[in-house]
């Protein structure tokens, strides 16, 4: 008998036991469910309808009887309240008549309907009289008593049915317990017998195979298996023995080739211009090339085989190189696409290196499993590019600063030209001046954004953080932009709880971010559109949202929207902006420990949101 037949036999018995136990359980549970659902679906509902009708009738009757004063005159009653009670009473009556289940309940329900209709008729007759009619009132009260008796009769009829069905369910439950106990006991005994005898036969050879494979993995190739079972296990042992023999032969023939390849790779790495350091999984140094030796200031013999954190304790450069490895993954929100810069003093000159940490991953592609076996750290000299970037930032800052004076002069000249004392302008001249003013305003805004960007890039951004209420920040931005929104007929609304916790923020910069987001929303929201300003509490932060009903942003632009100089609608109109506002907003928010992002659907609008930490 082979393993397949043995497995079929054992699993077949277990499957049969499971089917017997599950099938009997389903039958019994279904019986219990039918009895229980009958009580809940029918009788309980009728009882609740009776209670509702009795309560409504009492309220209705009380309103009628309470409208008499000591002289027998009538008070003016609330027609709306009485009509509401009547509708409620008739609705409960209609629901009860659609839920008749017990014998005799239909006849009583019909009588109940007639009595209620007579009661309501006499109710209206009493309301139409200005003085009390004793005979009519006596009939009215008698009708009320008859209705109460019918309600009680129907209620008692259903309560008796509930008790009767409950007894039936209890009896069924007792039978279910007995049957399930017997069937479960038999199944447990059979399963226990299989559990004792069957697994050991299947698992024991597998355990021995695993133990031998582990020894093979440790390069102990003299392992052999001896199974005399007459099934697939014996074939497996023979195949394993052949594999071990071949591995032993292969290991002895390839070791020399591996050593030659290792020396060749080491020679290539050693002659590369970039500094390269290799670490194993435990962060021990595997290799360093000549450039890395030069930068670290130690020879290869004192580095290879050493634990990198131990070297870092006495070497600042190594400490910088393995800092992110020791701390784990990069902080959330950090741009992983930008390599880290390492600054090294070479005499009186600063030399900048771009550091890249590359995990070495290996695994079986077929099994889709990956495992990190080490890390390679490279340092590339980027001093030339860093100096060019600094020169660019300085140039932008100088040019932006120098543009402020001529822009101010242009604004002054425009004000003088518009002054009627200088001379009245015709329509064409006014349009030209307005065009110049728009261009000047745009140039002024671009200049300010370039100055802010140069400060950010130079690392000179300064924060004046203090506790602030989220609602205050939103209201500051609202008051700044409400006039612009009204001019375009865009509705600007605030949804913010005034009891939200305070945030720790630079108020001026955060309000600037909100104003920038609202300004963009107004620009791309059509007339009669809507912009919502919100703030929500998160576990450790407050989330601010600016939602518009504009044209939205295509999905391919969402990951670029916060890049410098990027504009989705650059040619849409003459006031498309410089493409720096969102980039500056991101730097302001990130500098305060928050995050900023956007969600958008084309044709439905966009939501820009950012978070700030709680105070």
Backbone torsions as a table, in degrees:
resi	resn	phi	psi	omega
1	UNK	NA	127.4	-179.7
2	UNK	-85.5	174.6	-175.7
3	UNK	-64.2	-37.2	-178.8
4	UNK	-59.3	-45.4	179.3
5	UNK	-65.2	-39.7	178.9
6	UNK	-63.6	-42.5	179.2
7	UNK	-65.3	-43.1	177.9
8	UNK	-58.3	-41.1	-178.9
9	UNK	-64.2	-51.5	-178.5
10	UNK	-65.4	-46.0	-179.8
11	UNK	-68.4	-30.1	177.6
12	UNK	-64.5	-41.9	177.9
13	UNK	-62.7	-45.8	179.5
14	UNK	-62.9	-40.3	179.2
15	UNK	-63.4	-39.1	178.3
16	UNK	-63.6	-43.8	178.8
17	UNK	-61.8	-40.7	179.6
18	UNK	-64.8	-40.7	179.2
19	UNK	-64.6	-42.7	179.2
20	UNK	-62.8	-47.6	-178.3
21	UNK	-66.1	-44.2	-179.8
22	UNK	-67.4	-41.8	-179.3
23	UNK	-64.3	-45.6	178.4
24	UNK	-64.1	-38.0	178.4
25	UNK	-63.6	-40.9	179.0
26	UNK	-63.2	-41.7	179.4
27	UNK	-61.9	-47.2	-177.4
28	UNK	-67.7	-42.1	-179.8
29	UNK	-65.1	-37.6	178.2
30	UNK	-63.5	-40.2	177.8
31	UNK	-61.9	-46.1	178.0
32	UNK	-62.3	-40.0	-178.8
33	UNK	-64.3	-39.0	179.5
34	UNK	-64.0	-43.9	179.7
35	UNK	-64.6	-43.1	-178.4
36	UNK	-68.4	-43.0	-178.5
37	UNK	-66.5	-30.4	177.2
38	UNK	-61.8	-40.8	179.0
39	UNK	-65.9	-48.4	-176.2
40	UNK	-68.4	-43.8	-172.8
41	UNK	-72.5	-32.8	-171.9
42	UNK	-109.0	-68.4	-168.7
43	UNK	-69.8	-41.3	-179.4
44	UNK	-62.0	-39.6	179.0
45	UNK	-63.6	-43.2	179.6
46	UNK	-60.6	-44.2	179.6
47	UNK	-60.9	-41.3	179.0
48	UNK	-65.8	-35.9	177.2
49	UNK	-64.3	-40.9	179.7
50	UNK	-63.7	-42.1	179.7
51	UNK	-64.1	-41.1	178.2
52	UNK	-62.8	-42.9	-179.8
53	UNK	-65.9	-40.5	-179.7
54	UNK	-64.9	-42.6	180.0
55	UNK	-65.4	-43.3	179.9
56	UNK	-64.6	-42.0	179.8
57	UNK	-62.9	-40.8	179.7
58	UNK	-62.9	-44.3	179.2
59	UNK	-62.9	-40.9	-179.5
60	UNK	-65.2	-44.3	-179.5
61	UNK	-66.3	-37.9	179.9
62	UNK	-64.6	-37.5	178.0
63	UNK	-64.0	-35.8	-178.9
64	UNK	-71.6	-45.4	-176.2
65	UNK	-73.8	-24.9	-177.7
66	UNK	-84.2	0.5	-178.3
67	UNK	-93.0	13.3	178.0
68	UNK	-103.3	134.7	173.4
69	UNK	-100.7	-174.0	-174.8
70	UNK	-67.5	-20.1	-179.8
71	UNK	-96.6	-0.3	-179.9
72	UNK	84.3	4.6	177.0
73	UNK	-77.5	161.7	-176.5
74	UNK	-98.2	136.1	169.2
75	UNK	-82.8	155.4	173.4
76	UNK	-75.5	126.6	-175.7
77	UNK	-99.1	162.3	179.8
78	UNK	-84.9	104.4	-177.4
79	UNK	-61.4	-41.5	-177.4
80	UNK	-62.7	-43.1	-179.8
81	UNK	-67.3	-41.7	-179.6
82	UNK	-66.0	-43.6	179.2
83	UNK	-61.4	-38.9	178.9
84	UNK	-62.7	-41.7	179.0
85	UNK	-66.4	-39.0	179.0
86	UNK	-62.6	-45.1	-180.0
87	UNK	-62.3	-39.9	179.3
88	UNK	-64.8	-41.0	179.7
89	UNK	-63.6	-46.7	-179.0
90	UNK	-67.8	-34.3	178.5
91	UNK	-66.4	-42.5	177.5
92	UNK	-64.6	-37.8	178.2
93	UNK	-63.4	-42.9	-180.0
94	UNK	-64.3	-41.8	178.9
95	UNK	-62.9	-39.2	-179.0
96	UNK	-67.2	-38.6	-178.4
97	UNK	-69.6	-22.8	176.7
98	UNK	-87.5	0.9	-176.0
99	UNK	-125.1	28.6	-178.3
100	UNK	-75.9	126.1	-177.7
101	UNK	-130.9	-26.5	-172.7
102	UNK	-96.6	154.6	179.2
103	UNK	-66.2	130.9	179.8
104	UNK	87.5	-11.2	-177.8
105	UNK	-70.4	-33.7	-179.4
106	UNK	-65.4	-41.9	-178.9
107	UNK	-64.4	-44.9	-179.2
108	UNK	-66.2	-37.4	179.6
109	UNK	-63.2	-39.1	177.8
110	UNK	-63.6	-42.3	177.5
111	UNK	-64.3	-38.0	179.9
112	UNK	-62.9	-41.0	180.0
113	UNK	-62.3	-44.5	-179.6
114	UNK	-63.7	-41.8	-178.9
115	UNK	-64.3	-40.1	179.6
116	UNK	-65.0	-41.4	-179.7
117	UNK	-63.9	-39.7	177.5
118	UNK	-65.8	-39.3	179.8
119	UNK	-61.8	-46.0	179.8
120	UNK	-65.4	-33.3	178.7
121	UNK	-65.5	-46.2	178.6
122	UNK	-66.0	-31.0	177.3
123	UNK	-59.9	-44.8	179.8
124	UNK	-67.5	-36.5	179.0
125	UNK	-63.6	-42.0	178.6
126	UNK	-63.8	-38.7	-178.7
127	UNK	-67.3	-27.9	-176.8
128	UNK	-79.9	-11.5	-177.9
129	UNK	-95.2	145.1	179.7
130	UNK	-87.4	-23.7	176.7
131	UNK	-125.9	160.4	-174.3
132	UNK	-74.4	129.9	172.6
133	UNK	-100.5	108.8	-173.0
134	UNK	-62.3	-41.9	-178.6
135	UNK	-64.8	-45.5	179.3
136	UNK	-64.2	-40.0	179.8
137	UNK	-65.3	-36.3	178.6
138	UNK	-65.1	-43.7	177.4
139	UNK	-63.3	-39.2	179.0
140	UNK	-60.2	-45.0	-180.0
141	UNK	-67.8	-37.9	179.0
142	UNK	-64.2	-41.1	178.7
143	UNK	-62.6	-37.2	177.7
144	UNK	-61.0	-43.6	179.2
145	UNK	-64.4	-39.2	178.9
146	UNK	-63.5	-41.2	179.3
147	UNK	-63.2	-41.7	178.3
148	UNK	-60.2	-40.0	179.9
149	UNK	-65.9	-40.6	179.1
150	UNK	-66.0	-40.4	177.6
151	UNK	-60.7	-42.5	179.5
152	UNK	-65.6	-37.6	-179.4
153	UNK	-65.3	-45.4	179.0
154	UNK	-64.8	-39.8	178.6
155	UNK	-61.2	-46.7	-179.7
156	UNK	-63.8	-37.4	179.5
157	UNK	-60.7	-42.4	-178.9
158	UNK	-76.6	-33.3	177.2
159	UNK	-64.6	-40.9	176.7
160	UNK	-62.3	-38.5	178.6
161	UNK	-65.9	-38.5	177.9
162	UNK	-61.8	-45.8	180.0
163	UNK	-62.7	-39.6	-179.3
164	UNK	-66.0	-44.5	179.7
165	UNK	-70.2	-31.8	177.7
166	UNK	-65.9	-39.3	177.1
167	UNK	-63.8	-39.7	178.7
168	UNK	-63.6	-41.8	179.3
169	UNK	-64.8	-38.2	178.7
170	UNK	-63.6	-41.8	178.5
171	UNK	-64.3	-42.9	178.8
172	UNK	-62.2	-42.2	179.6
173	UNK	-61.4	-39.5	178.5
174	UNK	-63.7	-40.5	178.7
175	UNK	-66.2	-40.7	179.4
176	UNK	-60.2	-44.2	-179.7
177	UNK	-60.1	-43.3	-178.9
178	UNK	-65.1	-49.2	-177.9
179	UNK	-63.7	-44.3	-178.7
180	UNK	-65.5	-33.4	178.0
181	UNK	-64.8	-44.7	-179.3
182	UNK	-65.0	-50.3	-177.9
183	UNK	-64.1	-43.0	179.7
184	UNK	-63.3	-38.4	179.2
185	UNK	-64.2	-44.8	178.4
186	UNK	-62.2	-44.7	-180.0
187	UNK	-62.9	-39.7	-179.4
188	UNK	-64.5	-39.8	179.3
189	UNK	-64.3	-45.4	179.6
190	UNK	-64.0	-43.5	179.7
191	UNK	-64.6	-36.2	179.5
192	UNK	-65.2	-38.7	177.3
193	UNK	-62.2	-43.0	177.2
194	UNK	-65.7	-36.7	-178.3
195	UNK	-63.2	-34.6	-177.5
196	UNK	-76.8	-42.2	-170.2
197	UNK	-95.1	-30.3	-167.5
198	UNK	-86.0	-49.5	-173.6
199	UNK	-60.6	-36.7	-176.0
200	UNK	-62.5	-35.8	179.3
201	UNK	-66.3	-37.1	-177.4
202	UNK	-79.8	-40.3	-168.6
203	UNK	-84.5	-33.1	-174.0
204	UNK	-57.1	-48.5	178.0
205	UNK	-63.4	-34.2	-179.6
206	UNK	-66.4	-40.9	178.7
207	UNK	-62.4	-41.9	178.8
208	UNK	-65.1	-38.0	177.9
209	UNK	-63.5	-43.3	179.4
210	UNK	-61.4	-42.0	-179.5
211	UNK	-62.9	-41.4	179.5
212	UNK	-69.8	-36.0	178.9
213	UNK	-64.9	-39.1	177.2
214	UNK	-61.0	-39.0	178.8
215	UNK	-69.5	-35.3	175.1
216	UNK	-63.4	-40.2	179.0
217	UNK	-63.2	-26.9	176.1
218	UNK	-87.1	17.4	176.2
219	UNK	66.7	27.8	173.1
220	UNK	-99.8	87.0	-168.8
221	UNK	-86.6	6.1	-179.3
222	UNK	-92.6	16.9	-179.7
223	UNK	-77.6	141.1	178.3
224	UNK	-140.2	152.4	178.9
225	UNK	-115.7	144.4	178.3
226	UNK	-132.4	96.3	176.7
227	UNK	-114.9	123.5	177.7
228	UNK	-116.2	61.7	-176.0
229	UNK	-103.5	-14.5	-179.8
230	UNK	75.5	14.1	179.5
231	UNK	-130.6	-157.4	-176.7
232	UNK	-63.0	-25.5	178.7
233	UNK	-62.2	-37.2	179.4
234	UNK	-67.7	-39.0	176.1
235	UNK	-65.2	-37.7	178.4
236	UNK	-63.4	-41.5	179.8
237	UNK	-62.8	-40.9	179.8
238	UNK	-65.5	-42.3	178.7
239	UNK	-64.7	-39.2	179.0
240	UNK	-62.8	-42.3	-178.4
241	UNK	-64.7	-39.3	177.7
242	UNK	-65.2	-40.0	179.3
243	UNK	-62.0	-46.0	-179.0
244	UNK	-61.1	-38.8	179.7
245	UNK	-65.3	-43.7	-179.8
246	UNK	-65.6	-40.9	179.2
247	UNK	-61.9	-39.4	179.9
248	UNK	-63.5	-40.4	178.1
249	UNK	-68.7	-40.6	-177.2
250	UNK	-68.9	-38.1	-178.0
251	UNK	-61.5	-39.2	-178.2
252	UNK	-72.7	-26.4	-176.3
253	UNK	-90.6	-21.4	-175.0
254	UNK	-101.0	-11.7	-176.7
255	UNK	-59.6	-41.3	-179.5
256	UNK	-65.1	-39.8	178.5
257	UNK	-63.3	-40.8	-179.9
258	UNK	-63.2	-39.4	179.9
259	UNK	-65.7	-38.8	178.4
260	UNK	-64.4	-42.8	179.0
261	UNK	-64.6	-38.4	179.1
262	UNK	-61.9	-44.0	179.6
263	UNK	-65.7	-36.6	179.4
264	UNK	-65.5	-44.3	179.4
265	UNK	-64.0	-41.1	179.0
266	UNK	-62.3	-37.4	179.3
267	UNK	-66.1	-41.3	179.0
268	UNK	-63.0	-47.1	-179.0
269	UNK	-62.8	-38.6	-175.4
270	UNK	-67.9	-24.0	-177.9
271	UNK	-99.7	7.4	177.2
272	UNK	-78.8	148.3	-178.1
273	UNK	-75.0	-28.5	177.9
274	UNK	-78.3	146.3	174.7
275	UNK	-75.5	131.6	-176.7
276	UNK	-130.8	131.4	177.4
277	UNK	-128.9	131.0	178.2
278	UNK	-111.7	131.8	179.2
279	UNK	-120.7	148.0	174.7
280	UNK	-88.0	-172.6	-175.4
281	UNK	-64.1	-30.1	179.5
282	UNK	-90.4	10.1	177.8
283	UNK	68.6	28.6	169.9
284	UNK	-88.0	144.3	-177.9
285	UNK	-74.5	122.3	178.2
286	UNK	-91.3	-42.5	-179.2
287	UNK	-158.6	156.1	171.9
288	UNK	-141.0	146.0	176.3
289	UNK	-95.3	179.1	-173.8
290	UNK	-62.4	-38.7	-179.6
291	UNK	-64.4	-39.1	178.4
292	UNK	-66.3	-39.8	176.4
293	UNK	-58.5	-42.8	-178.3
294	UNK	-62.8	-45.0	-177.2
295	UNK	-70.5	-39.7	-179.0
296	UNK	-74.1	-30.5	179.2
297	UNK	85.8	20.5	177.7
298	UNK	-137.4	149.6	-178.9
299	UNK	-79.5	167.9	-173.6
300	UNK	-63.0	-37.5	-176.5
301	UNK	-62.9	-28.8	179.6
302	UNK	-89.5	-0.9	-178.7
303	UNK	-110.8	-48.1	-175.9
304	UNK	-63.6	131.4	-180.0
305	UNK	89.4	-8.8	-179.5
306	UNK	-87.6	152.3	176.7
307	UNK	-75.7	120.5	-172.3
308	UNK	-55.7	-44.3	178.1
309	UNK	-59.9	-30.2	176.8
310	UNK	-67.5	-40.1	176.8
311	UNK	-65.7	-38.9	-178.1
312	UNK	-63.5	-25.7	-179.3
313	UNK	-65.7	-20.6	-179.9
314	UNK	-121.9	4.9	-177.4
315	UNK	-137.2	115.5	-176.5
316	UNK	-64.3	-38.3	-177.9
317	UNK	-65.3	-46.0	179.1
318	UNK	-62.6	-36.6	178.7
319	UNK	-61.7	-41.1	177.3
320	UNK	-66.5	-36.5	-175.7
321	UNK	-70.0	-35.1	-175.7
322	UNK	-104.8	8.9	-176.5
323	UNK	-59.8	-46.6	-178.7
324	UNK	-69.0	-27.7	176.5
325	UNK	-68.6	-38.5	-179.6
326	UNK	-73.6	-31.3	-178.8
327	UNK	-88.0	-7.6	-178.2
328	UNK	94.1	-150.5	-178.6
329	UNK	-69.9	162.9	179.3
330	UNK	-67.0	155.6	-179.2
331	UNK	-61.6	149.6	179.8
332	UNK	-63.6	137.2	-179.5
333	UNK	93.6	-12.6	179.4
334	UNK	-77.5	136.7	-177.8
335	UNK	-77.8	108.1	-177.5
336	UNK	-75.8	-13.5	-179.3
337	UNK	-76.6	-19.1	-178.7
338	UNK	-95.1	120.9	-179.4
339	UNK	-67.4	153.7	178.4
340	UNK	-76.4	144.6	177.3
341	UNK	-101.7	134.2	177.2
342	UNK	-117.0	125.5	-177.9
343	UNK	-101.2	128.4	-179.6
344	UNK	-127.6	133.6	178.2
345	UNK	-84.1	122.1	176.4
346	UNK	-115.0	88.0	-172.2
347	UNK	71.8	-125.3	177.8
348	UNK	-93.2	3.4	-174.7
349	UNK	-111.1	138.2	176.0
350	UNK	-86.9	130.3	178.5
351	UNK	-115.9	130.4	-177.6
352	UNK	-106.9	133.5	177.1
353	UNK	-121.9	139.2	175.7
354	UNK	-90.2	117.7	-177.9
355	UNK	-94.8	133.8	176.9
356	UNK	-131.4	126.4	179.2
357	UNK	-105.4	118.3	-174.5
358	UNK	-115.6	114.5	175.5
359	UNK	-72.9	139.3	177.4
360	UNK	-96.0	113.4	-175.5
361	UNK	-109.7	135.7	174.2
362	UNK	-134.3	158.0	179.7
363	UNK	171.1	178.2	179.5
364	UNK	-96.3	113.0	-178.3
365	UNK	-61.7	-36.3	-178.5
366	UNK	-64.8	-36.4	179.3
367	UNK	-87.9	-3.7	178.7
368	UNK	55.3	42.9	179.0
369	UNK	-120.2	135.5	180.0
370	UNK	-125.1	151.0	-178.4
371	UNK	-148.0	131.8	179.2
372	UNK	-83.9	123.4	-178.1
373	UNK	-109.0	-3.1	179.9
374	UNK	174.8	-174.2	-177.9
375	UNK	-144.0	139.7	174.9
376	UNK	-115.4	128.6	179.0
377	UNK	-112.5	125.9	179.3
378	UNK	-118.7	145.9	176.6
379	UNK	-124.5	120.9	-180.0
380	UNK	-116.4	132.9	-178.4
381	UNK	-71.5	115.4	-179.6
382	UNK	-122.9	26.5	-178.0
383	UNK	-59.2	-42.2	-178.8
384	UNK	-60.2	-45.1	179.9
385	UNK	-67.5	-36.0	178.8
386	UNK	-66.0	-41.1	178.8
387	UNK	-65.8	-38.8	177.0
388	UNK	-64.5	-38.9	179.7
389	UNK	-66.3	-41.4	178.5
390	UNK	-65.1	-39.4	178.4
391	UNK	-63.6	-39.8	177.8
392	UNK	-62.6	-45.2	-179.9
393	UNK	-62.9	-42.5	178.6
394	UNK	-63.9	-41.0	179.1
395	UNK	-62.1	-45.7	180.0
396	UNK	-61.3	-42.4	-178.7
397	UNK	-64.8	-42.9	-178.5
398	UNK	-66.4	-47.2	-178.6
399	UNK	-62.5	-43.4	-179.6
400	UNK	-62.4	-41.5	179.9
401	UNK	-66.7	-40.2	-178.8
402	UNK	-69.4	-25.8	179.9
403	UNK	-74.5	-18.9	-175.8
404	UNK	-63.0	-39.4	-177.9
405	UNK	-66.8	-51.5	177.9
406	UNK	-62.9	-31.5	177.5
407	UNK	-65.3	-41.9	177.9
408	UNK	-63.5	-39.1	178.7
409	UNK	-64.9	-40.1	178.3
410	UNK	-62.4	-43.8	179.0
411	UNK	-61.4	-41.1	178.8
412	UNK	-64.3	-42.2	179.6
413	UNK	-63.8	-38.0	178.6
414	UNK	-63.8	-41.5	178.8
415	UNK	-64.5	-37.7	178.9
416	UNK	-67.2	-41.1	179.5
417	UNK	-63.2	-33.0	-179.2
418	UNK	-80.2	-14.5	179.4
419	UNK	-71.5	123.1	-176.6
420	UNK	-65.7	-18.0	178.1
421	UNK	-67.6	-26.1	176.9
422	UNK	-78.0	-32.7	-178.4
423	UNK	152.1	142.9	-177.7
424	UNK	-80.0	137.3	-177.8
425	UNK	-95.1	144.5	173.0
426	UNK	-83.0	178.7	-173.4
427	UNK	-64.0	-41.7	-179.0
428	UNK	-65.6	-39.1	178.3
429	UNK	-67.0	-38.9	177.9
430	UNK	-62.6	-39.9	179.2
431	UNK	-65.8	-38.9	178.0
432	UNK	-64.0	-41.3	179.6
433	UNK	-65.7	-39.5	178.5
434	UNK	-64.7	-38.2	177.6
435	UNK	-64.6	-41.2	178.1
436	UNK	-64.3	-40.0	-180.0
437	UNK	-63.5	-41.9	178.8
438	UNK	-63.2	-43.0	179.2
439	UNK	-65.5	-37.6	178.9
440	UNK	-66.5	-42.5	179.1
441	UNK	-62.0	-43.1	179.4
442	UNK	-65.4	-39.7	178.7
443	UNK	-66.0	-38.6	179.1
444	UNK	-64.9	-43.0	178.8
445	UNK	-64.4	-42.6	179.2
446	UNK	-62.9	-40.6	178.8
447	UNK	-62.0	-44.4	178.7
448	UNK	-62.6	-41.6	179.9
449	UNK	-66.5	-37.0	177.5
450	UNK	-65.4	-39.5	177.1
451	UNK	-64.0	-43.7	177.3
452	UNK	-61.3	-41.7	-178.5
453	UNK	-65.4	-39.4	-179.8
454	UNK	-65.9	-35.4	176.7
455	UNK	-66.0	-41.1	-179.4
456	UNK	-65.0	-46.4	-178.1
457	UNK	-65.8	-30.0	179.2
458	UNK	-83.5	-3.4	-180.0
459	UNK	77.5	17.3	-178.1
460	UNK	-96.9	13.8	178.0
461	UNK	-66.8	128.9	-177.2
462	UNK	-116.5	134.7	-177.8
463	UNK	-111.9	136.3	173.7
464	UNK	-114.7	78.0	-173.1
465	UNK	-79.9	145.2	177.3
466	UNK	-160.4	159.4	178.0
467	UNK	-67.2	140.9	-179.9
468	UNK	-150.4	144.9	176.4
469	UNK	-76.8	133.1	177.9
470	UNK	-56.1	-38.5	-179.0
471	UNK	-64.2	-36.3	179.0
472	UNK	-63.9	-42.6	180.0
473	UNK	-61.6	-43.7	-179.4
474	UNK	-66.6	-39.6	-178.7
475	UNK	-67.8	-35.9	176.7
476	UNK	-59.7	-47.5	179.8
477	UNK	-65.9	-37.4	179.7
478	UNK	-62.1	-47.3	-178.4
479	UNK	-64.2	-31.5	179.6
480	UNK	-70.5	-35.8	-170.6
481	UNK	-106.2	-4.5	-174.0
482	UNK	-64.0	-36.6	-179.4
483	UNK	-66.3	-41.5	178.9
484	UNK	-64.5	-37.8	178.4
485	UNK	-66.6	-41.5	-179.9
486	UNK	-65.2	-36.0	179.3
487	UNK	-62.3	-30.2	178.9
488	UNK	-97.3	3.3	-178.8
489	UNK	60.8	43.3	175.6
490	UNK	-109.4	128.7	-177.7
491	UNK	-81.4	125.4	-179.1
492	UNK	-113.5	116.0	-175.5
493	UNK	-125.3	155.6	-178.5
494	UNK	-117.7	132.2	171.4
495	UNK	-126.2	98.9	-175.8
496	UNK	-153.4	130.3	176.6
497	UNK	-76.5	126.3	-177.6
498	UNK	-72.6	-10.4	-179.2
499	UNK	-97.5	12.4	177.1
500	UNK	-63.0	149.7	177.0
501	UNK	-62.7	154.7	178.9
502	UNK	-72.1	155.8	175.8
503	UNK	-112.1	154.2	176.3
504	UNK	-96.5	110.6	-169.5
505	UNK	-154.4	162.4	167.3
506	UNK	-88.3	106.6	-171.3
507	UNK	-58.5	-45.2	-176.5
508	UNK	-61.8	-44.8	-178.0
509	UNK	-71.9	-36.8	179.2
510	UNK	-67.8	-41.6	177.0
511	UNK	-64.0	-36.6	176.8
512	UNK	-59.6	-42.8	178.4
513	UNK	-62.2	-46.0	179.6
514	UNK	-61.6	-43.7	180.0
515	UNK	-62.5	-41.2	179.3
516	UNK	-63.1	-42.6	179.6
517	UNK	-66.7	-40.0	179.2
518	UNK	-67.5	-40.4	179.1
519	UNK	-60.3	-44.0	177.1
520	UNK	-62.9	-40.1	-179.4
521	UNK	-64.2	-41.9	178.9
522	UNK	-64.0	-39.8	-176.8
523	UNK	-62.8	-37.3	-174.4
524	UNK	-107.4	12.4	175.1
525	UNK	-102.6	128.9	-178.1
526	UNK	-68.0	165.4	177.5
527	UNK	-56.3	141.8	-176.9
528	UNK	70.3	17.0	176.8
529	UNK	-81.4	-171.7	-173.9
530	UNK	-142.9	137.4	176.6
531	UNK	-127.8	128.6	-178.1
532	UNK	-112.7	133.3	176.5
533	UNK	-109.5	122.3	-175.6
534	UNK	-132.1	161.0	171.7
535	UNK	-142.5	133.6	-178.0
536	UNK	-130.0	147.3	179.2
537	UNK	-88.8	131.7	174.1
538	UNK	-114.7	169.8	-175.5
539	UNK	-51.8	-42.7	-177.3
540	UNK	-126.5	9.9	-175.9
541	UNK	-153.2	173.3	173.0
542	UNK	-115.2	132.1	-177.3
543	UNK	-103.2	124.0	177.7
544	UNK	-103.1	136.6	-177.1
545	UNK	-131.8	138.3	173.2
546	UNK	-122.3	109.2	-174.8
547	UNK	-114.3	129.6	179.1
548	UNK	-121.7	170.9	178.4
549	UNK	-112.6	36.0	-177.3
550	UNK	-81.7	-158.1	-173.1
551	UNK	-81.4	-10.6	177.6
552	UNK	80.3	173.2	-177.6
553	UNK	-123.8	133.2	179.4
554	UNK	-63.0	149.0	-174.0
555	UNK	-61.3	-33.2	-176.9
556	UNK	-70.2	-12.8	180.0
557	UNK	-98.0	-11.3	-171.5
558	UNK	-63.8	-35.3	-178.5
559	UNK	-82.3	-2.1	179.9
560	UNK	-113.7	-4.8	-168.5
561	UNK	-63.7	-26.5	-178.0
562	UNK	-97.9	9.4	176.7
563	UNK	-79.8	151.1	-179.8
564	UNK	-64.5	136.2	175.1
565	UNK	69.4	3.5	179.8
566	UNK	-83.0	132.0	178.7
567	UNK	-134.3	126.4	179.1
568	UNK	-71.4	-43.4	-176.9
569	UNK	-117.6	57.4	-174.8
570	UNK	-62.3	-33.3	-175.9
571	UNK	-104.7	15.2	-175.5
572	UNK	-66.6	-42.6	177.9
573	UNK	-154.3	-173.1	-176.8
574	UNK	-79.7	-4.1	-176.5
575	UNK	-122.9	47.0	-174.7
576	UNK	-74.1	-8.2	179.4
577	UNK	87.7	178.1	-176.7
578	UNK	-98.8	-10.3	-176.6
579	UNK	80.1	15.4	-179.4
580	UNK	-107.5	-18.3	-172.6
581	UNK	-58.7	-49.7	-177.7
582	UNK	-70.2	-32.9	177.2
583	UNK	-64.3	-41.9	178.1
584	UNK	-67.8	-40.6	178.8
585	UNK	-58.7	-41.5	179.2
586	UNK	-63.5	-42.0	179.7
587	UNK	-64.7	-41.3	178.9
588	UNK	-61.1	-45.5	-177.1
589	UNK	-70.3	-43.0	179.4
590	UNK	-63.6	-35.3	179.6
591	UNK	-65.2	-24.5	179.3
592	UNK	-94.1	9.3	177.9
593	UNK	83.5	17.8	179.9
594	UNK	-110.8	-175.1	178.8
595	UNK	-133.8	152.6	179.4
596	UNK	-135.5	141.7	-178.6
597	UNK	-158.7	-178.8	-176.7
598	UNK	-144.5	145.8	169.6
599	UNK	-126.7	137.0	-175.7
600	UNK	-153.4	147.9	173.7
601	UNK	-129.3	126.3	-177.8
602	UNK	-60.5	129.1	178.8
603	UNK	88.3	-10.2	-177.9
604	UNK	-119.2	-15.2	178.0
605	UNK	118.0	-178.5	-176.3
606	UNK	-135.2	155.8	173.8
607	UNK	-130.0	111.0	172.2
608	UNK	-94.3	133.6	-177.7
609	UNK	-142.6	152.4	176.0
610	UNK	-147.0	160.2	-179.5
611	UNK	-118.6	150.6	173.9
612	UNK	-132.6	140.5	-177.9
613	UNK	-67.3	148.6	176.3
614	UNK	-68.8	153.1	-179.7
615	UNK	-72.8	NA	NA
